[in-house]
Each structure stands twice: as C-alpha cells, then as structure tokens.
Amino acid sequence: MELLLNPLFAVAVATLFLVLAVVVDLALGNRKVRWLDTIVPATGNLPKISLIVAGRNEERNVEKAMRSLLAQDVPNFELIAVDDRSEDSTGAILDRLAAQEPRLRVIHVRDLPQGWLGKCHALQAGTERASGEWLIFADADIVMDGSVLRRAMAHAVEQKLDHLAVAPRIEMKGFLVNCFASFFGMAFSSYFKPWKARDPNSDKYMGIGAFNMVRAEVYRKIGGHRPIAMRPDDDMMFGKLVKKNGFRQEVLFGGRLMSVEWYSSFRGMVGGLMKNSFSGTDYRVSMVVFATAVHLICSAWPFAALFLTTGAVWGMNLAIVLALTAGSMDCARYFGLKAWRGIFYPVGCLVFFYIVWRATWITLAHDGIDWRGTHYSLKELKANKV
C-alpha cells in the first residue's frame, strides 16, 4: 500500500501503460503501411504526369535530384522546376539542364505576391503550366529510383486513390541531427498515425513534401494551394485539405527507392524547423506547454529516473526506457534511420523541445516568422486555418 501511495511509482505505472499502448499501436500500425518497392510497376501507357518541384537556393543538391527525376521510366510526363527567387546558382543549373532535356521546363519566380508563402506560391505557379492528369509535388533535393512513378501510379489506380503520399528514406549527418530524427520519427507517427490516412472514417491525414501525388481534377476542386497559402506546414495541410474534402488518400514508405537529405547540419536543422514548429500547434502556446509536459514526463524523466531513483520506482522506469528504446528502434527502419540511434531517444526529445520553444518565442517576439528573406506576420499566419 505504501508503494502505491508513492507519487513517483504511480506516475511510473501510468507512464508505462501509456508508453506500451503507444509502442504497440506504432508497431502494428506501421506494418499496415505498404512499401513502395513491393508494388509491381504499371505497364503500358500511363496518364500524363506533371512532376512539379519548387526550390530556393538549392544549388548543392538540385542537379542530382533533377537528373534522377528525368530518369523516370515514364514516357508521358513533364518536369516543371520552379526557381523561387534563388540567390545562388540554382536557376542557372536548372536552365542548363532544361537546354539539354525537352521534358524539363523552368519557371523563375522573381517576386512573391502578398498573402503567399514562397513555396506554396511556387508550387501553385508550377501547376498553372502543368498539363498532366496527375500532379506530383516534390522537393528539390529528392532522389528517386527510375521505377518510382510507375509503381506509385500502379498503386493509385489499383486502389482508386485521389492522393498518394510517399515517405522517403531520410539521410542526415551529425550526431544531434540523428538523435533528433530517432525521436521525431516515433513522435510524428504516434500522433499522425499514417496508416489511418486511408480510412475514410478517420480524421487522420497525411501529406509529405517529398512526394505528394494528386489527381489534377481533385487539386482544382480543393482550390489548389490557395487555401494553404500561408501554411509553413504546407505538405501536411495539403493532405488535410484533401481528406477534409472527402477524397481518398494513402501513404507508402519509399524505402530504398526514394531518399532525401533532410538536413546537413544541426544548425541547418534548427533553422529549417523554425518556420513550422509552432505552426504545427496552430500557434497555440497552451498546446506547446501541454506537449512539453507530456513528453518530459513520458520521454525524458524515465531516463533521468534511472540515475535518481531506486527500488521498484527504478524498475518501472527501466521498463519504460526499454519500451521507448524498442519502439524508437523499430520505428527507425521505416524512415531509413539507424536503429541504434534509438538509445539516444531522450536527447532527441530535448532537442525537439528546444526547437519548438525557440520557434515559439521568436515567432511571438517577432510577430511572425522570417523565412528565406521574407517576413510573414503572425496575424496572417494564424488566419490561415484548414
């Protein structure tokens, strides 16, 4: 009885049940999502596909990405690359490639209209030149196997989908970046539950910036990118918009067939995530506080408790740590991460909330976000709800 009245023991018991429920749900759920390489590529003629890529200052990776996209084993497709006000040699690289490849068309955006985030406007501009029955929105640093489009199209047609998202294998460098990814992959999947995106009775949705494929007619019916013009988390909100309008969607794991260099350094990762970390809570400080408290108790404290407690409390927290580590290691393989990084799960947790709180503070202090040379006010960001 005395043990049951110990608050640290009570917290540990409740946390263990919660963590086990999450880990089991993740393990079963992720196994319901198909891998792209298990899908037999479509044969014969396919509907015309317009592959639209938007990039700004992507000179480091853009040529490798464009060449992989142009190597797709699909005769009837066009590649539209939108150079979004780049200040480096991105535009020149794209123009050189376009001179060699007639399927590649380049659009240079010189000015950003009021009421638009750069990427959203660039993707919308690309669709205005597109003529395909299907549109695919992809990042400017994505690298794909030549069979990706045929496999994706085969699955979309067979399952009668309106929208298909594919999660690529993530390539990153640096200890802290990888620690963060081990935590983020598990936290992201446990919250959004990608396997439920295809369930019309579920409110879960999915969108992935590396690969969002949608029927052109559906894209027009939902209003294109206009309804999410000021959303830094445009890829996920695109998926929400599709699902909200009653269209069928699904997500696949890209595995060995698709890869993207998420961030090349810790500093780059922090800067990159600053734009959308607060937007994921719809700019609600209360949600940031709640999420922080939950994860500090469930994700960070159990590891610290191994050094600060003894007896039964220590044993319960050890069970939590083992469950979290096992869940993180299992989840890692779906995103192409090294499983052993899961042992640094609490480090990733602390890095994540450092980024979230930094983004929250700077967004509030600056009354908005500064992203790629443009300031977007908090008022207009908060007004764009989906």
N, C-alpha and C positions, 0 to 999 in steps of 0.2 A: 504493500500500500504506500509506503514511504517513497518507493521508487516511482510509482505512478504519479505522485504529487510533485515530483521534481520537474520544474518547468523545462529544463534543458532536455530531459528524457521525453517529455510529452511532445516537445517540438520535433525531436528526432524521429519519434514514431510517426507523427503526422507527415513529416517530410519524406520519410522512407516510402510510405504508402503512395504519396503523390508522385515521387520520382519513379517508382516501379510502374505505376499506371502510365506515365508518360513514355518511359523506355519501351514497355511492351507495345503500346499504341504505335510508336515510331517503327519498331522492328516489324510489326505486322503490316503497317500502312505502307512503308517504303517498298516492301516486297510486292505490293499490288501495282506499283508503277512499272511499266514496261521499259526495257532498254531499247534504244533505237537500233542497235546492231542485231537485234533478234527479229526485226521486221524485214521481210523479203522486199527488195526494191521493186517498184512498179515497172512494168514493161510496156513497150509500145509508146504511142503518143500520149502526152500529158497535157492538161490545160495549161495555158500560158501562165508563167510565174514571173512576178516582178519582185526582185530582191532589192530592198531599199536599205542603204547604210548611211548613217549620219555620223560625222566625226569632226572634231575640232582639235587641232594641234596633235595629230596622231602620226607624225612622221616616223616614229620609232617602229610601229607595227603595221601601218596601213598597207604597204606593198605586199607583205606576206599574206595578209588577210585577203586582199583583193585577188591575188593570184589563186588562192585556194577556192574562192567563190567562183571565179571564172573557170575553174577546172571541174565544175559540177557536170555530171553525166546527164545533162538535160538539154536537148537541142532548143526547145522553145521557151527560153527565158531571157530576161533582160536584167542587168545590174545597174541600178541607179545610185551613184555615190554623191552625197550632199556634203560639200565642204562648208562647214558652218563657221564662217568668219575666222578661219585659221590664221595664225600669225607666224607659222613656221612653213615648212616646205610641203605640207600635206596637199595643198591644192596643185602644186607643180607636179608632184608624184602622180596624182590622180589623172591629170591632163596627159602626162606622158604615157600612162597605161592605156588611156582611152584612145590615144592616137594609134595604138597597136591592136586594140581589141574593139571591134564594132558593137559588141553587146554591152559595153560599158559606156554609160552616159554620166557626165559630171555636171552637177549644179553648184554654182558658187553663190552662197548667201553673203551678201555684203552688209545688210542692215537687218536688225531684229525689230519687228513691229511691236508696238505696245501691247501688253497683255499676253505675251508668249514667253515661255522658257525656250532657250536656244534649241535644245534637242527636239522638243515637241514640234516647234515650228519647222525645223529642218526635215523631220520625217513627214510632216504634212506637205511640205513643198515637194518632197520626192514623190508622194502619191499623185500629185497633180500632173506629173509627167508619165505616170505608170499606166500601162495598158493591159496588165495581166488579170486573169480571173482570180488569181490568188496573190496576195501580198505577203511578203516576209520582211519583217523589220529585224535588223541585226546590228550588232555593234561593229565598230570599225577595226576592232582587233580580234575578231572571232576567226578561228581557223577550222575549216570543215573538211572532212573526207569527201571525195568526189561522189559518193553514193547518198549523201545526206538528203538531198532534195527528193530523190526518187523514193527513199524509204519513208520520209515524212509524208509525202503525197499519198503513198500507198496506204498508210495508216489513216490519214484524214478521210480519204474516200471510203475505205472499208468501214470505218466507224461512224461515217456520216457526221463528221465534225465541222464546226464553223470556225474554230480557233484551236490551234495546237501550239503549245509552248514546249521548248526542249531545254533542259538544264545541261550546260556544258561541263566538261571536266575543268576544274579550276587549277591554274598554275600560278604559284606565288613564290616569292623569295623572302627569306628572313624569318627568324625565329618568332618574333612577336606577331608578325602577319599570319603565320601558320597557326599559332596558338589561338589567335582571334577566330580564324576560319573554323577551327575544330569546335569552338563554342557556338559560333554563329550558325553553322550548318544545322546543328541539332536544335537550337532555339528557333530558327526560322521554320524548320519543318514541323516542329511540335506545335507552333502557333498557327501556321497557314494550312497544314495538313494537305500537301499537294495531291495525294491520292483521292481526295474528296472533290477535287475540281470538276471531275466528270459526272458527279452525282447531281442531277437537276434539282433534287430535294434538299441539297446542302447549300448553305450560304458561303461556303469556302470557294475561293477563286485562285487563279494563278496566271501570272504573266512574267516573262523572262526577257530582259533586254537583249540577250544574246541571240534569241530566236523566238519571235512571235509571228506565227503564220495565221492569216485570217482570210476568209473569202472577201473579195473586193466588194461585193454587194452588201455584206454584213458590215464592213468597215464604213461604207457610206450611210447605212441605216443607223448606226450608233453615233454618227456625226463626226467620224474621223478622230483626229487628235484635239479638236476644238474643245470638247467637254473636259479634257485633262490638260489644257494648255499651260496651266500654271502649277502642275504637279511635278515636283522633283522626282518622285517615285512613279514616274510615268509608266514603266513597264508593268508593275503590279496593278496600277489603277486601270491600265488598258484591259487587263484580264478581268478586273472587277466590272468594268463597263460592259464587256461582252456578256458576262454571266448575268448581270443585272437586267440586261435586255432580253434574257431568255434564250440565248444561243448556246449551243453545245461546245464545250471545251474539254481539253485533256492536256496532261503534261507527261513527258517522257524524260528519261535520263539519257543524255547524249553519250556518256562513257568515252570510249576510245575514239569515237567518230567526230567529236567536237571538243575544242579546247579554247580557253581564253585566259590571258594573263590578267588576273583581276587587278592586282596592284603590285608594282615592282619594289616598293619600299614601305616601311611603316609610316613615314611622313606622308607619302603619297596616299596611302590608305586613309589616314585620318582626314586629310584634306578632301579626298573624294567622297567620303561618307558624311562630311559635314553638311552637305546640301540636302540630304534626305533622311537623316537620322531622327530629326524632330518631326518631320512631316509624316513619318510612319505612325505617329500618335495623333495625327490631325492637330498638331501644335497644342496639345493639352499637357500642361505641366503636371496635373494630377495623375495622368497616365504614366508619365515618366517616373514620378515618385513611387507609384504603386509597383510598376515593373521592377524598379531598382530594389525595393524592399523584398519582393518575392524572390528575386534572383540572389540577393545577398544571403537570404536565409536558406534557400534551397541549393544554390550553386556554389557559393563561396564559403559560408560558415562551416559546412561539414568537413571541408579540407582543413580549415583552421582548427576545428574541434579535435582533430587527431593529435594536435600538439598542446591543446589546452584543457582536455577533459580526460577522465579515467573511467574504468569500470564499464557498466552497462551503457552509459551515455557514449563512451568512446566506441564501444562495439556497434551501437546503432549507427553512429556516424560513419564508421568504417564500411558498413553495408551500403550506406548512401553513396559514399565515394566510389565504391566498386560498381554500383549500378550506373552512376553518372559516367564513369570512365568507359564501361562496357557499351553504354548507349552511344556515347560520342564516337568511339572507335567503330561501331557498327555503321553509324550514320556517315562517317567519313568516306567510306568507299563509294557512296552514291555520288559524291562530288569530286571524286578523284584525289582525295586527300590521303596523306599517310596516316594509317590507323594509330600508330604510336603517339601521334600528337594529342590523342585523347587524354593522356595522363596530365596534360597541362590545361585541362578544361577550366579550372578556376582563374588561371592567368588570362585566358581569352575572355572570361566573364568580366573581369576587372577592366580590361582594355575596352571592351564593348561599352561599358557604362561610363568610362572616361570620355569616349567619343560622343555618346548620347548627351551627357551633361554638358560637355563643351559646346556641342551643337545647339543645345537648348539655351545656354547662357548667351552665346554670341548672337543667335537669332533674335532673342529678346532685346539684348543690349543694342544691336544694330538695326532693330526694327525690320528684320528681314534677313535674306541671305545674299552674299556676294558670290557669284558663280561665273567663272570664265569671263571676267571683265564686265559683268552686268549686275546691278543691284536690283533685287526683287523685294518689294515691301511686304511686311508680314500681313498687312491687311488684304492685299490681293492674293497672297498665297493661301490664307485661311478661307477666303471666299470661294476658292475652287474645290468644292466638295463633290464627291462621287457617290 
